Every structure is written in structure tokens, then in C-alpha cells.
Amino acid sequence: MESVLLACMPIISGAVIAGIETRAVAAIAAGIAISCGALGSAFAMGKATSHALDAGARQPEMIGKIQSMLLAAIVFIETLCIYSLVVALLLIFMFR
């Protein structure tokens, strides 16, 4: 499993990786996983909300339908953040 984590970090040279513990690499990978997941879901929620407000301003009679579709979309977008949290927790607790 250590080789998988090390293969995910091609930026760091082999000499530097040899001195880093597996737990440190797992912690860095966990930080990257949760930050990318949170950033991606934040942008997606913002864009979905922006477009929903746009659509509501154009057709005010459809607000109820737009709102229910927006909430369903936000639920699916939020799963990205939850999955990245699960991956980060697995990385942290598997390499104790």
C-alpha cells in the first residue's frame, strides 16, 4: 500500500520520499483529498444555485419546481464532499 501512495506523488523525488514516513504521506494525501472534494462541491453548489436563481427570475411561476430540483442537485453534489471525507478518514486511520 505504501507504493500506491508513493506513486500518487510524482512531484517529490525518490530521495525525498525515502525519508518520509507512510503516515506523513497518508496525511498529505488526506489533506489533498478533502480540500479538492470541498472545493469542487463548493463551486458546483454555487453554480447550481446561481443558475437556479437565474431561472427563478426568468420564470417566477416555476419557483417551486426549480427549488425542488435545486435541492436534489445539491444533495448529489454534497455526496462528493462526503466521499472525499471518507477517503481522507480511511487514509488517516489505515496508516496508524
A tleap script that builds the chain and sets N, CA, C and O, in Angstrom:
source leaprc.protein.ff14SB
mol = sequence {
  NMET GLU SER VAL LEU LEU ALA CYS MET PRO
  ILE ILE SER GLY ALA VAL ILE ALA GLY ILE
  GLU THR ARG ALA VAL ALA ALA ILE ALA ALA
  GLY ILE ALA ILE SER CYS GLY ALA LEU GLY
  SER ALA PHE ALA MET GLY LYS ALA THR SER
  HIE ALA LEU ASP ALA GLY ALA ARG GLN PRO
  GLU MET ILE GLY LYS ILE GLN SER MET LEU
  LEU ALA ALA ILE VAL PHE ILE GLU THR LEU
  CYS ILE TYR SER LEU VAL VAL ALA LEU LEU
  LEU ILE PHE MET PHE CARG
}
set mol.1.N position { 0.824 -1.191 0.000 }
set mol.1.CA position { 0.000 0.000 0.000 }
set mol.1.C position { 0.868 1.255 0.000 }
set mol.1.O position { 0.473 2.301 -0.516 }
set mol.2.N position { 2.042 1.132 0.580 }
set mol.2.CA position { 2.936 2.283 0.616 }
set mol.2.C position { 3.347 2.696 -0.789 }
set mol.2.O position { 3.474 3.885 -1.080 }
set mol.3.N position { 3.556 1.710 -1.663 }
set mol.3.CA position { 3.972 2.034 -3.022 }
set mol.3.C position { 2.867 2.746 -3.789 }
set mol.3.O position { 3.150 3.569 -4.660 }
set mol.4.N position { 1.606 2.438 -3.476 }
set mol.4.CA position { 0.490 3.126 -4.127 }
set mol.4.C position { 0.479 4.594 -3.737 }
set mol.4.O position { 0.291 5.466 -4.586 }
set mol.5.N position { 0.679 4.869 -2.452 }
set mol.5.CA position { 0.708 6.259 -2.002 }
set mol.5.C position { 1.894 7.008 -2.598 }
set mol.5.O position { 1.778 8.172 -2.980 }
set mol.6.N position { 3.011 6.343 -2.670 }
set mol.6.CA position { 4.189 7.000 -3.216 }
set mol.6.C position { 4.051 7.235 -4.710 }
set mol.6.O position { 4.582 8.216 -5.231 }
set mol.7.N position { 3.348 6.353 -5.405 }
set mol.7.CA position { 3.139 6.530 -6.836 }
set mol.7.C position { 2.210 7.701 -7.115 }
set mol.7.O position { 2.234 8.260 -8.211 }
set mol.8.N position { 1.397 8.077 -6.145 }
set mol.8.CA position { 0.470 9.196 -6.323 }
set mol.8.C position { 1.154 10.548 -6.198 }
set mol.8.O position { 0.536 11.576 -6.477 }
set mol.9.N position { 2.383 10.570 -5.797 }
set mol.9.CA position { 3.094 11.829 -5.595 }
set mol.9.C position { 4.318 11.900 -6.502 }
set mol.9.O position { 5.446 11.785 -6.022 }
set mol.10.N position { 4.113 12.088 -7.801 }
set mol.10.CA position { 5.271 12.093 -8.712 }
set mol.10.C position { 6.116 13.350 -8.602 }
set mol.10.O position { 7.233 13.370 -9.119 }
set mol.11.N position { 5.637 14.385 -7.957 }
set mol.11.CA position { 6.372 15.642 -7.875 }
set mol.11.C position { 7.608 15.490 -6.986 }
set mol.11.O position { 8.669 16.046 -7.271 }
set mol.12.N position { 7.449 14.732 -5.912 }
set mol.12.CA position { 8.550 14.574 -4.960 }
set mol.12.C position { 9.516 13.520 -5.492 }
set mol.12.O position { 9.098 12.470 -5.979 }
set mol.13.N position { 10.777 13.804 -5.398 }
set mol.13.CA position { 11.773 12.863 -5.927 }
set mol.13.C position { 11.892 11.642 -5.012 }
set mol.13.O position { 11.434 11.662 -3.869 }
set mol.14.N position { 12.503 10.599 -5.522 }
set mol.14.CA position { 12.653 9.357 -4.768 }
set mol.14.C position { 13.492 9.527 -3.514 }
set mol.14.O position { 13.239 8.858 -2.512 }
set mol.15.N position { 14.479 10.401 -3.547 }
set mol.15.CA position { 15.331 10.597 -2.379 }
set mol.15.C position { 14.561 11.245 -1.243 }
set mol.15.O position { 14.775 10.920 -0.075 }
set mol.16.N position { 13.670 12.154 -1.580 }
set mol.16.CA position { 12.896 12.830 -0.541 }
set mol.16.C position { 11.847 11.886 0.022 }
set mol.16.O position { 11.582 11.902 1.224 }
set mol.17.N position { 11.248 11.066 -0.829 }
set mol.17.CA position { 10.205 10.139 -0.391 }
set mol.17.C position { 10.777 9.091 0.557 }
set mol.17.O position { 10.090 8.653 1.480 }
set mol.18.N position { 12.007 8.689 0.342 }
set mol.18.CA position { 12.602 7.672 1.198 }
set mol.18.C position { 12.668 8.137 2.648 }
set mol.18.O position { 12.638 7.310 3.559 }
set mol.19.N position { 12.757 9.428 2.875 }
set mol.19.CA position { 12.844 9.947 4.229 }
set mol.19.C position { 11.498 10.244 4.864 }
set mol.19.O position { 11.435 10.534 6.058 }
set mol.20.N position { 10.418 10.178 4.092 }
set mol.20.CA position { 9.106 10.491 4.625 }
set mol.20.C position { 8.421 9.209 5.082 }
set mol.20.O position { 8.455 8.192 4.390 }
set mol.21.N position { 7.802 9.271 6.250 }
set mol.21.CA position { 7.072 8.109 6.746 }
set mol.21.C position { 5.770 7.942 5.977 }
set mol.21.O position { 5.258 8.887 5.377 }
set mol.22.N position { 5.248 6.727 6.008 }
set mol.22.CA position { 3.998 6.436 5.324 }
set mol.22.C position { 2.851 7.244 5.901 }
set mol.22.O position { 1.966 7.685 5.167 }
set mol.23.N position { 2.861 7.441 7.211 }
set mol.23.CA position { 1.789 8.220 7.849 }
set mol.23.C position { 1.786 9.660 7.366 }
set mol.23.O position { 0.725 10.264 7.210 }
set mol.24.N position { 2.959 10.206 7.130 }
set mol.24.CA position { 3.037 11.585 6.654 }
set mol.24.C position { 2.491 11.708 5.242 }
set mol.24.O position { 1.790 12.668 4.924 }
set mol.25.N position { 2.810 10.740 4.398 }
set mol.25.CA position { 2.301 10.750 3.028 }
set mol.25.C position { 0.787 10.578 3.042 }
set mol.25.O position { 0.081 11.227 2.270 }
set mol.26.N position { 0.279 9.701 3.919 }
set mol.26.CA position { -1.164 9.497 4.037 }
set mol.26.C position { -1.851 10.765 4.529 }
set mol.26.O position { -2.950 11.085 4.076 }
set mol.27.N position { -1.224 11.485 5.443 }
set mol.27.CA position { -1.814 12.730 5.945 }
set mol.27.C position { -1.851 13.797 4.850 }
set mol.27.O position { -2.830 14.534 4.735 }
set mol.28.N position { -0.804 13.880 4.061 }
set mol.28.CA position { -0.786 14.835 2.947 }
set mol.28.C position { -1.852 14.474 1.926 }
set mol.28.O position { -2.577 15.343 1.442 }
set mol.29.N position { -1.946 13.187 1.597 }
set mol.29.CA position { -2.958 12.732 0.637 }
set mol.29.C position { -4.364 12.976 1.171 }
set mol.29.O position { -5.261 13.331 0.406 }
set mol.30.N position { -4.568 12.789 2.473 }
set mol.30.CA position { -5.878 13.041 3.072 }
set mol.30.C position { -6.225 14.527 2.986 }
set mol.30.O position { -7.368 14.886 2.701 }
set mol.31.N position { -5.258 15.372 3.227 }
set mol.31.CA position { -5.497 16.809 3.120 }
set mol.31.C position { -5.841 17.233 1.706 }
set mol.31.O position { -6.720 18.067 1.493 }
set mol.32.N position { -5.146 16.657 0.746 }
set mol.32.CA position { -5.445 16.967 -0.656 }
set mol.32.C position { -6.825 16.454 -1.035 }
set mol.32.O position { -7.571 17.135 -1.738 }
set mol.33.N position { -7.169 15.253 -0.571 }
set mol.33.CA position { -8.477 14.663 -0.907 }
set mol.33.C position { -9.620 15.495 -0.362 }
set mol.33.O position { -10.576 15.778 -1.084 }
set mol.34.N position { -9.540 15.888 0.886 }
set mol.34.CA position { -10.656 16.634 1.479 }
set mol.34.C position { -10.727 18.050 0.919 }
set mol.34.O position { -11.820 18.589 0.746 }
set mol.35.N position { -9.579 18.659 0.634 }
set mol.35.CA position { -9.619 20.020 0.095 }
set mol.35.C position { -10.155 20.048 -1.327 }
set mol.35.O position { -10.919 20.945 -1.684 }
set mol.36.N position { -9.765 19.080 -2.139 }
set mol.36.CA position { -10.294 19.029 -3.515 }
set mol.36.C position { -11.780 18.729 -3.525 }
set mol.36.O position { -12.529 19.313 -4.308 }
set mol.37.N position { -12.213 17.822 -2.661 }
set mol.37.CA position { -13.634 17.496 -2.585 }
set mol.37.C position { -14.471 18.673 -2.112 }
set mol.37.O position { -15.541 18.936 -2.659 }
set mol.38.N position { -13.993 19.377 -1.104 }
set mol.38.CA position { -14.732 20.528 -0.593 }
set mol.38.C position { -14.743 21.670 -1.600 }
set mol.38.O position { -15.767 22.328 -1.786 }
set mol.39.N position { -13.625 21.904 -2.241 }
set mol.39.CA position { -13.542 22.977 -3.229 }
set mol.39.C position { -14.443 22.691 -4.426 }
set mol.39.O position { -15.158 23.576 -4.896 }
set mol.40.N position { -14.407 21.466 -4.914 }
set mol.40.CA position { -15.238 21.098 -6.050 }
set mol.40.C position { -16.722 21.190 -5.741 }
set mol.40.O position { -17.502 21.692 -6.551 }
set mol.41.N position { -17.110 20.707 -4.574 }
set mol.41.CA position { -18.532 20.771 -4.232 }
set mol.41.C position { -18.978 22.201 -3.963 }
set mol.41.O position { -20.123 22.546 -4.255 }
set mol.42.N position { -18.112 23.035 -3.418 }
set mol.42.CA position { -18.478 24.433 -3.190 }
set mol.42.C position { -18.715 25.164 -4.505 }
set mol.42.O position { -19.686 25.908 -4.641 }
set mol.43.N position { -17.821 24.951 -5.477 }
set mol.43.CA position { -18.016 25.581 -6.789 }
set mol.43.C position { -19.277 25.066 -7.471 }
set mol.43.O position { -20.028 25.840 -8.066 }
set mol.44.N position { -19.507 23.760 -7.384 }
set mol.44.CA position { -20.685 23.180 -8.033 }
set mol.44.C position { -21.976 23.680 -7.398 }
set mol.44.O position { -22.942 23.969 -8.104 }
set mol.45.N position { -22.002 23.784 -6.066 }
set mol.45.CA position { -23.202 24.298 -5.394 }
set mol.45.C position { -23.439 25.759 -5.733 }
set mol.45.O position { -24.579 26.180 -5.928 }
set mol.46.N position { -22.378 26.519 -5.802 }
set mol.46.CA position { -22.521 27.922 -6.170 }
set mol.46.C position { -23.063 28.096 -7.580 }
set mol.46.O position { -23.930 28.935 -7.824 }
set mol.47.N position { -22.551 27.304 -8.493 }
set mol.47.CA position { -23.015 27.385 -9.874 }
set mol.47.C position { -24.466 26.922 -9.997 }
set mol.47.O position { -25.252 27.543 -10.712 }
set mol.48.N position { -24.824 25.846 -9.311 }
set mol.48.CA position { -26.207 25.352 -9.348 }
set mol.48.C position { -27.170 26.376 -8.751 }
set mol.48.O position { -28.256 26.597 -9.287 }
set mol.49.N position { -26.779 26.991 -7.661 }
set mol.49.CA position { -27.624 27.998 -7.033 }
set mol.49.C position { -27.768 29.230 -7.923 }
set mol.49.O position { -28.853 29.799 -8.041 }
set mol.50.N position { -26.674 29.631 -8.540 }
set mol.50.CA position { -26.712 30.783 -9.434 }
set mol.50.C position { -27.665 30.551 -10.593 }
set mol.50.O position { -28.461 31.426 -10.935 }
set mol.51.N position { -27.586 29.381 -11.195 }
set mol.51.CA position { -28.458 29.087 -12.321 }
set mol.51.C position { -29.914 28.921 -11.881 }
set mol.51.O position { -30.833 29.275 -12.620 }
set mol.52.N position { -30.120 28.385 -10.685 }
set mol.52.CA position { -31.491 28.252 -10.184 }
set mol.52.C position { -32.108 29.624 -9.924 }
set mol.52.O position { -33.280 29.845 -10.230 }
set mol.53.N position { -31.332 30.539 -9.366 }
set mol.53.CA position { -31.839 31.893 -9.143 }
set mol.53.C position { -32.112 32.607 -10.460 }
set mol.53.O position { -33.087 33.348 -10.588 }
set mol.54.N position { -31.244 32.376 -11.434 }
set mol.54.CA position { -31.467 32.925 -12.779 }
set mol.54.C position { -32.786 32.416 -13.363 }
set mol.54.O position { -33.592 33.189 -13.881 }
set mol.55.N position { -32.985 31.112 -13.269 }
set mol.55.CA position { -34.201 30.511 -13.817 }
set mol.55.C position { -35.434 30.998 -13.065 }
set mol.55.O position { -36.485 31.207 -13.671 }
set mol.56.N position { -35.317 31.179 -11.759 }
set mol.56.CA position { -36.443 31.692 -10.968 }
set mol.56.C position { -36.776 33.130 -11.303 }
set mol.56.O position { -37.938 33.533 -11.251 }
set mol.57.N position { -35.762 33.906 -11.647 }
set mol.57.CA position { -36.007 35.296 -12.030 }
set mol.57.C position { -36.675 35.382 -13.395 }
set mol.57.O position { -37.469 36.288 -13.648 }
set mol.58.N position { -36.352 34.442 -14.270 }
set mol.58.CA position { -36.962 34.451 -15.602 }
set mol.58.C position { -38.399 33.938 -15.583 }
set mol.58.O position { -39.270 34.473 -16.269 }
set mol.59.N position { -38.636 32.892 -14.786 }
set mol.59.CA position { -39.974 32.291 -14.723 }
set mol.59.C position { -40.382 32.123 -13.260 }
set mol.59.O position { -40.203 31.051 -12.683 }
set mol.60.N position { -40.927 33.173 -12.666 }
set mol.60.CA position { -41.285 33.112 -11.242 }
set mol.60.C position { -42.363 32.074 -10.921 }
set mol.60.O position { -42.454 31.616 -9.782 }
set mol.61.N position { -43.170 31.702 -11.900 }
set mol.61.CA position { -44.229 30.721 -11.638 }
set mol.61.C position { -43.663 29.305 -11.469 }
set mol.61.O position { -44.377 28.415 -11.007 }
set mol.62.N position { -42.414 29.085 -11.829 }
set mol.62.CA position { -41.790 27.761 -11.727 }
set mol.62.C position { -40.877 27.627 -10.505 }
set mol.62.O position { -40.109 26.669 -10.416 }
set mol.63.N position { -40.950 28.563 -9.575 }
set mol.63.CA position { -40.035 28.576 -8.424 }
set mol.63.C position { -40.087 27.272 -7.633 }
set mol.63.O position { -39.042 26.751 -7.243 }
set mol.64.N position { -41.282 26.736 -7.389 }
set mol.64.CA position { -41.406 25.508 -6.607 }
set mol.64.C position { -40.692 24.333 -7.257 }
set mol.64.O position { -39.983 23.582 -6.587 }
set mol.65.N position { -40.880 24.176 -8.553 }
set mol.65.CA position { -40.232 23.083 -9.278 }
set mol.65.C position { -38.709 23.278 -9.332 }
set mol.65.O position { -37.946 22.326 -9.170 }
set mol.66.N position { -38.284 24.515 -9.559 }
set mol.66.CA position { -36.850 24.814 -9.607 }
set mol.66.C position { -36.207 24.546 -8.251 }
set mol.66.O position { -35.103 24.008 -8.171 }
set mol.67.N position { -36.909 24.926 -7.190 }
set mol.67.CA position { -36.355 24.732 -5.849 }
set mol.67.C position { -36.204 23.244 -5.529 }
set mol.67.O position { -35.196 22.839 -4.951 }
set mol.68.N position { -37.173 22.440 -5.890 }
set mol.68.CA position { -37.058 21.005 -5.609 }
set mol.68.C position { -35.934 20.376 -6.437 }
set mol.68.O position { -35.217 19.509 -5.938 }
set mol.69.N position { -35.771 20.797 -7.686 }
set mol.69.CA position { -34.670 20.290 -8.493 }
set mol.69.C position { -33.320 20.749 -7.943 }
set mol.69.O position { -32.344 20.000 -7.966 }
set mol.70.N position { -33.275 21.988 -7.449 }
set mol.70.CA position { -32.035 22.503 -6.865 }
set mol.70.C position { -31.647 21.709 -5.625 }
set mol.70.O position { -30.479 21.362 -5.451 }
set mol.71.N position { -32.608 21.421 -4.769 }
set mol.71.CA position { -32.295 20.656 -3.564 }
set mol.71.C position { -31.825 19.245 -3.901 }
set mol.71.O position { -30.916 18.724 -3.255 }
set mol.72.N position { -32.434 18.627 -4.900 }
set mol.72.CA position { -31.975 17.300 -5.325 }
set mol.72.C position { -30.555 17.377 -5.876 }
set mol.72.O position { -29.735 16.501 -5.599 }
set mol.73.N position { -30.260 18.412 -6.649 }
set mol.73.CA position { -28.909 18.575 -7.199 }
set mol.73.C position { -27.888 18.815 -6.098 }
set mol.73.O position { -26.778 18.287 -6.154 }
set mol.74.N position { -28.255 19.605 -5.100 }
set mol.74.CA position { -27.326 19.886 -4.002 }
set mol.74.C position { -27.042 18.617 -3.198 }
set mol.74.O position { -25.924 18.417 -2.725 }
set mol.75.N position { -28.045 17.768 -3.046 }
set mol.75.CA position { -27.818 16.502 -2.341 }
set mol.75.C position { -26.788 15.656 -3.091 }
set mol.75.O position { -25.893 15.078 -2.474 }
set mol.76.N position { -26.910 15.584 -4.404 }
set mol.76.CA position { -25.948 14.800 -5.176 }
set mol.76.C position { -24.568 15.447 -5.190 }
set mol.76.O position { -23.553 14.750 -5.186 }
set mol.77.N position { -24.527 16.751 -5.207 }
set mol.77.CA position { -23.237 17.448 -5.164 }
set mol.77.C position { -22.556 17.225 -3.818 }
set mol.77.O position { -21.338 17.062 -3.756 }
set mol.78.N position { -23.333 17.218 -2.752 }
set mol.78.CA position { -22.778 17.060 -1.407 }
set mol.78.C position { -22.159 15.677 -1.212 }
set mol.78.O position { -21.273 15.508 -0.374 }
set mol.79.N position { -22.618 14.690 -1.979 }
set mol.79.CA position { -22.026 13.358 -1.842 }
set mol.79.C position { -20.551 13.362 -2.239 }
set mol.79.O position { -19.774 12.560 -1.720 }
set mol.80.N position { -20.158 14.243 -3.142 }
set mol.80.CA position { -18.739 14.357 -3.499 }
set mol.80.C position { -17.904 14.724 -2.279 }
set mol.80.O position { -16.842 14.146 -2.047 }
set mol.81.N position { -18.385 15.677 -1.512 }
set mol.81.CA position { -17.662 16.101 -0.314 }
set mol.81.C position { -17.635 14.979 0.723 }
set mol.81.O position { -16.620 14.773 1.387 }
set mol.82.N position { -18.736 14.262 0.863 }
set mol.82.CA position { -18.794 13.169 1.828 }
set mol.82.C position { -17.854 12.043 1.409 }
set mol.82.O position { -17.174 11.462 2.256 }
set mol.83.N position { -17.806 11.726 0.114 }
set mol.83.CA position { -16.891 10.685 -0.359 }
set mol.83.C position { -15.436 11.084 -0.123 }
set mol.83.O position { -14.618 10.248 0.262 }
set mol.84.N position { -15.117 12.333 -0.347 }
set mol.84.CA position { -13.731 12.752 -0.108 }
set mol.84.C position { -13.395 12.715 1.379 }
set mol.84.O position { -12.258 12.425 1.749 }
set mol.85.N position { -14.374 13.007 2.235 }
set mol.85.CA position { -14.154 12.892 3.677 }
set mol.85.C position { -13.906 11.435 4.061 }
set mol.85.O position { -13.025 11.153 4.874 }
set mol.86.N position { -14.667 10.516 3.490 }
set mol.86.CA position { -14.472 9.090 3.772 }
set mol.86.C position { -13.086 8.638 3.317 }
set mol.86.O position { -12.404 7.905 4.033 }
set mol.87.N position { -12.674 9.067 2.144 }
set mol.87.CA position { -11.341 8.705 1.646 }
set mol.87.C position { -10.263 9.272 2.567 }
set mol.87.O position { -9.292 8.582 2.878 }
set mol.88.N position { -10.422 10.505 3.000 }
set mol.88.CA position { -9.436 11.120 3.890 }
set mol.88.C position { -9.370 10.380 5.221 }
set mol.88.O position { -8.281 10.135 5.741 }
set mol.89.N position { -10.520 10.024 5.773 }
set mol.89.CA position { -10.522 9.294 7.041 }
set mol.89.C position { -9.910 7.898 6.884 }
set mol.89.O position { -9.196 7.426 7.769 }
set mol.90.N position { -10.190 7.246 5.761 }
set mol.90.CA position { -9.566 5.943 5.527 }
set mol.90.C position { -8.050 6.065 5.419 }
set mol.90.O position { -7.315 5.229 5.947 }
set mol.91.N position { -7.586 7.104 4.738 }
set mol.91.CA position { -6.140 7.296 4.615 }
set mol.91.C position { -5.498 7.547 5.977 }
set mol.91.O position { -4.415 7.040 6.267 }
set mol.92.N position { -6.169 8.324 6.796 }
set mol.92.CA position { -5.595 8.662 8.099 }
set mol.92.C position { -5.574 7.433 9.027 }
set mol.92.O position { -4.565 7.153 9.674 }
set mol.93.N position { -6.695 6.711 9.081 }
set mol.93.CA position { -6.794 5.632 10.065 }
set mol.93.C position { -6.231 4.299 9.582 }
set mol.93.O position { -6.014 3.405 10.400 }
set mol.94.N position { -5.991 4.137 8.301 }
set mol.94.CA position { -5.386 2.893 7.814 }
set mol.94.C position { -3.877 2.879 8.054 }
set mol.94.O position { -3.276 1.809 8.144 }
set mol.95.N position { -3.273 4.037 8.158 }
set mol.95.CA position { -1.811 4.116 8.315 }
set mol.95.C position { -1.440 4.663 9.680 }
set mol.95.O position { -0.679 5.624 9.779 }
set mol.96.N position { -1.959 4.074 10.708 }
set mol.96.CA position { -1.622 4.486 12.083 }
set mol.96.C position { -0.395 3.784 12.557 }
set mol.96.O position { 0.042 4.001 13.687 }
savepdb mol mol.pdb
quit
